[in-house]
Amino acid sequence: MADGAYVASSWSDMFHPQAVEIARVDPDNGILWRHSLPDTVGDPKQNKVTTYDTCTPVLVTLADWDALVACALHDQLQLYCL
């Protein structure tokens, strides 16, 4: 898109995960806005060490230039329209 792009980022460390974050950047790489999706990190699993499940986001730009993010976590599909 001419006035910017959407970027999805996520942290892959299963011991200290961060939520998926979606940002919109302008053509000069400036951040126009960003939004964290806190429920993209699952509840901790208590074993000998504590681990977490996270999702790998899929990002799509819709016809009206909104962003649609999909995450699969714990047998559920989470959809976010930004």
Contacts in CASP RR format, 6 or more apart in sequence:
PFRMAT RR
TARGET T0000
AUTHOR 0000-0000-0000
METHOD contacts of the structure
MODEL  1
MADGAYVASSWSDMFHPQAVEIARVDPDNGILWRHSLPDTVGDPKQNKVT
TYDTCTPVLVTLADWDALVACALHDQLQLYCL
1 61 0 8 1.000
1 65 0 8 1.000
2 27 0 8 1.000
3 26 0 8 1.000
3 27 0 8 1.000
4 24 0 8 1.000
4 25 0 8 1.000
4 26 0 8 1.000
4 27 0 8 1.000
4 32 0 8 1.000
5 24 0 8 1.000
5 25 0 8 1.000
6 22 0 8 1.000
6 23 0 8 1.000
6 24 0 8 1.000
6 59 0 8 1.000
6 61 0 8 1.000
6 67 0 8 1.000
6 82 0 8 1.000
7 22 0 8 1.000
7 23 0 8 1.000
7 24 0 8 1.000
7 25 0 8 1.000
7 59 0 8 1.000
8 20 0 8 1.000
8 21 0 8 1.000
8 22 0 8 1.000
8 57 0 8 1.000
8 58 0 8 1.000
8 59 0 8 1.000
8 69 0 8 1.000
9 20 0 8 1.000
9 21 0 8 1.000
9 23 0 8 1.000
10 17 0 8 1.000
10 18 0 8 1.000
10 19 0 8 1.000
10 20 0 8 1.000
10 21 0 8 1.000
10 40 0 8 1.000
10 54 0 8 1.000
10 55 0 8 1.000
10 56 0 8 1.000
10 57 0 8 1.000
11 17 0 8 1.000
11 18 0 8 1.000
11 54 0 8 1.000
12 54 0 8 1.000
14 51 0 8 1.000
14 52 0 8 1.000
14 53 0 8 1.000
14 54 0 8 1.000
15 49 0 8 1.000
15 50 0 8 1.000
15 51 0 8 1.000
15 52 0 8 1.000
17 41 0 8 1.000
17 52 0 8 1.000
17 54 0 8 1.000
18 41 0 8 1.000
19 36 0 8 1.000
19 37 0 8 1.000
19 38 0 8 1.000
19 39 0 8 1.000
19 40 0 8 1.000
19 41 0 8 1.000
20 36 0 8 1.000
20 37 0 8 1.000
20 40 0 8 1.000
20 54 0 8 1.000
20 55 0 8 1.000
20 57 0 8 1.000
20 69 0 8 1.000
20 71 0 8 1.000
21 34 0 8 1.000
21 35 0 8 1.000
21 36 0 8 1.000
21 37 0 8 1.000
22 34 0 8 1.000
22 35 0 8 1.000
22 37 0 8 1.000
22 57 0 8 1.000
22 59 0 8 1.000
22 67 0 8 1.000
22 69 0 8 1.000
22 80 0 8 1.000
22 82 0 8 1.000
23 31 0 8 1.000
23 32 0 8 1.000
23 33 0 8 1.000
23 34 0 8 1.000
23 35 0 8 1.000
24 31 0 8 1.000
24 32 0 8 1.000
24 33 0 8 1.000
24 34 0 8 1.000
24 67 0 8 1.000
25 31 0 8 1.000
25 32 0 8 1.000
26 32 0 8 1.000
35 82 0 8 1.000
37 57 0 8 1.000
37 69 0 8 1.000
37 71 0 8 1.000
37 78 0 8 1.000
37 80 0 8 1.000
39 78 0 8 1.000
40 54 0 8 1.000
40 55 0 8 1.000
40 57 0 8 1.000
40 71 0 8 1.000
40 73 0 8 1.000
40 78 0 8 1.000
41 52 0 8 1.000
41 53 0 8 1.000
41 54 0 8 1.000
42 52 0 8 1.000
42 53 0 8 1.000
42 54 0 8 1.000
42 73 0 8 1.000
42 74 0 8 1.000
43 52 0 8 1.000
44 50 0 8 1.000
44 51 0 8 1.000
44 52 0 8 1.000
45 51 0 8 1.000
45 52 0 8 1.000
45 53 0 8 1.000
53 73 0 8 1.000
53 74 0 8 1.000
54 73 0 8 1.000
55 71 0 8 1.000
55 72 0 8 1.000
55 73 0 8 1.000
55 78 0 8 1.000
56 71 0 8 1.000
56 72 0 8 1.000
57 69 0 8 1.000
57 70 0 8 1.000
57 71 0 8 1.000
58 69 0 8 1.000
58 70 0 8 1.000
58 71 0 8 1.000
59 67 0 8 1.000
59 68 0 8 1.000
59 69 0 8 1.000
60 67 0 8 1.000
60 68 0 8 1.000
60 69 0 8 1.000
60 70 0 8 1.000
61 67 0 8 1.000
61 68 0 8 1.000
62 68 0 8 1.000
62 81 0 8 1.000
66 81 0 8 1.000
66 82 0 8 1.000
67 81 0 8 1.000
67 82 0 8 1.000
68 79 0 8 1.000
68 80 0 8 1.000
68 81 0 8 1.000
68 82 0 8 1.000
69 79 0 8 1.000
69 80 0 8 1.000
69 81 0 8 1.000
69 82 0 8 1.000
70 77 0 8 1.000
70 78 0 8 1.000
70 79 0 8 1.000
70 80 0 8 1.000
71 77 0 8 1.000
71 78 0 8 1.000
71 80 0 8 1.000
72 78 0 8 1.000
END
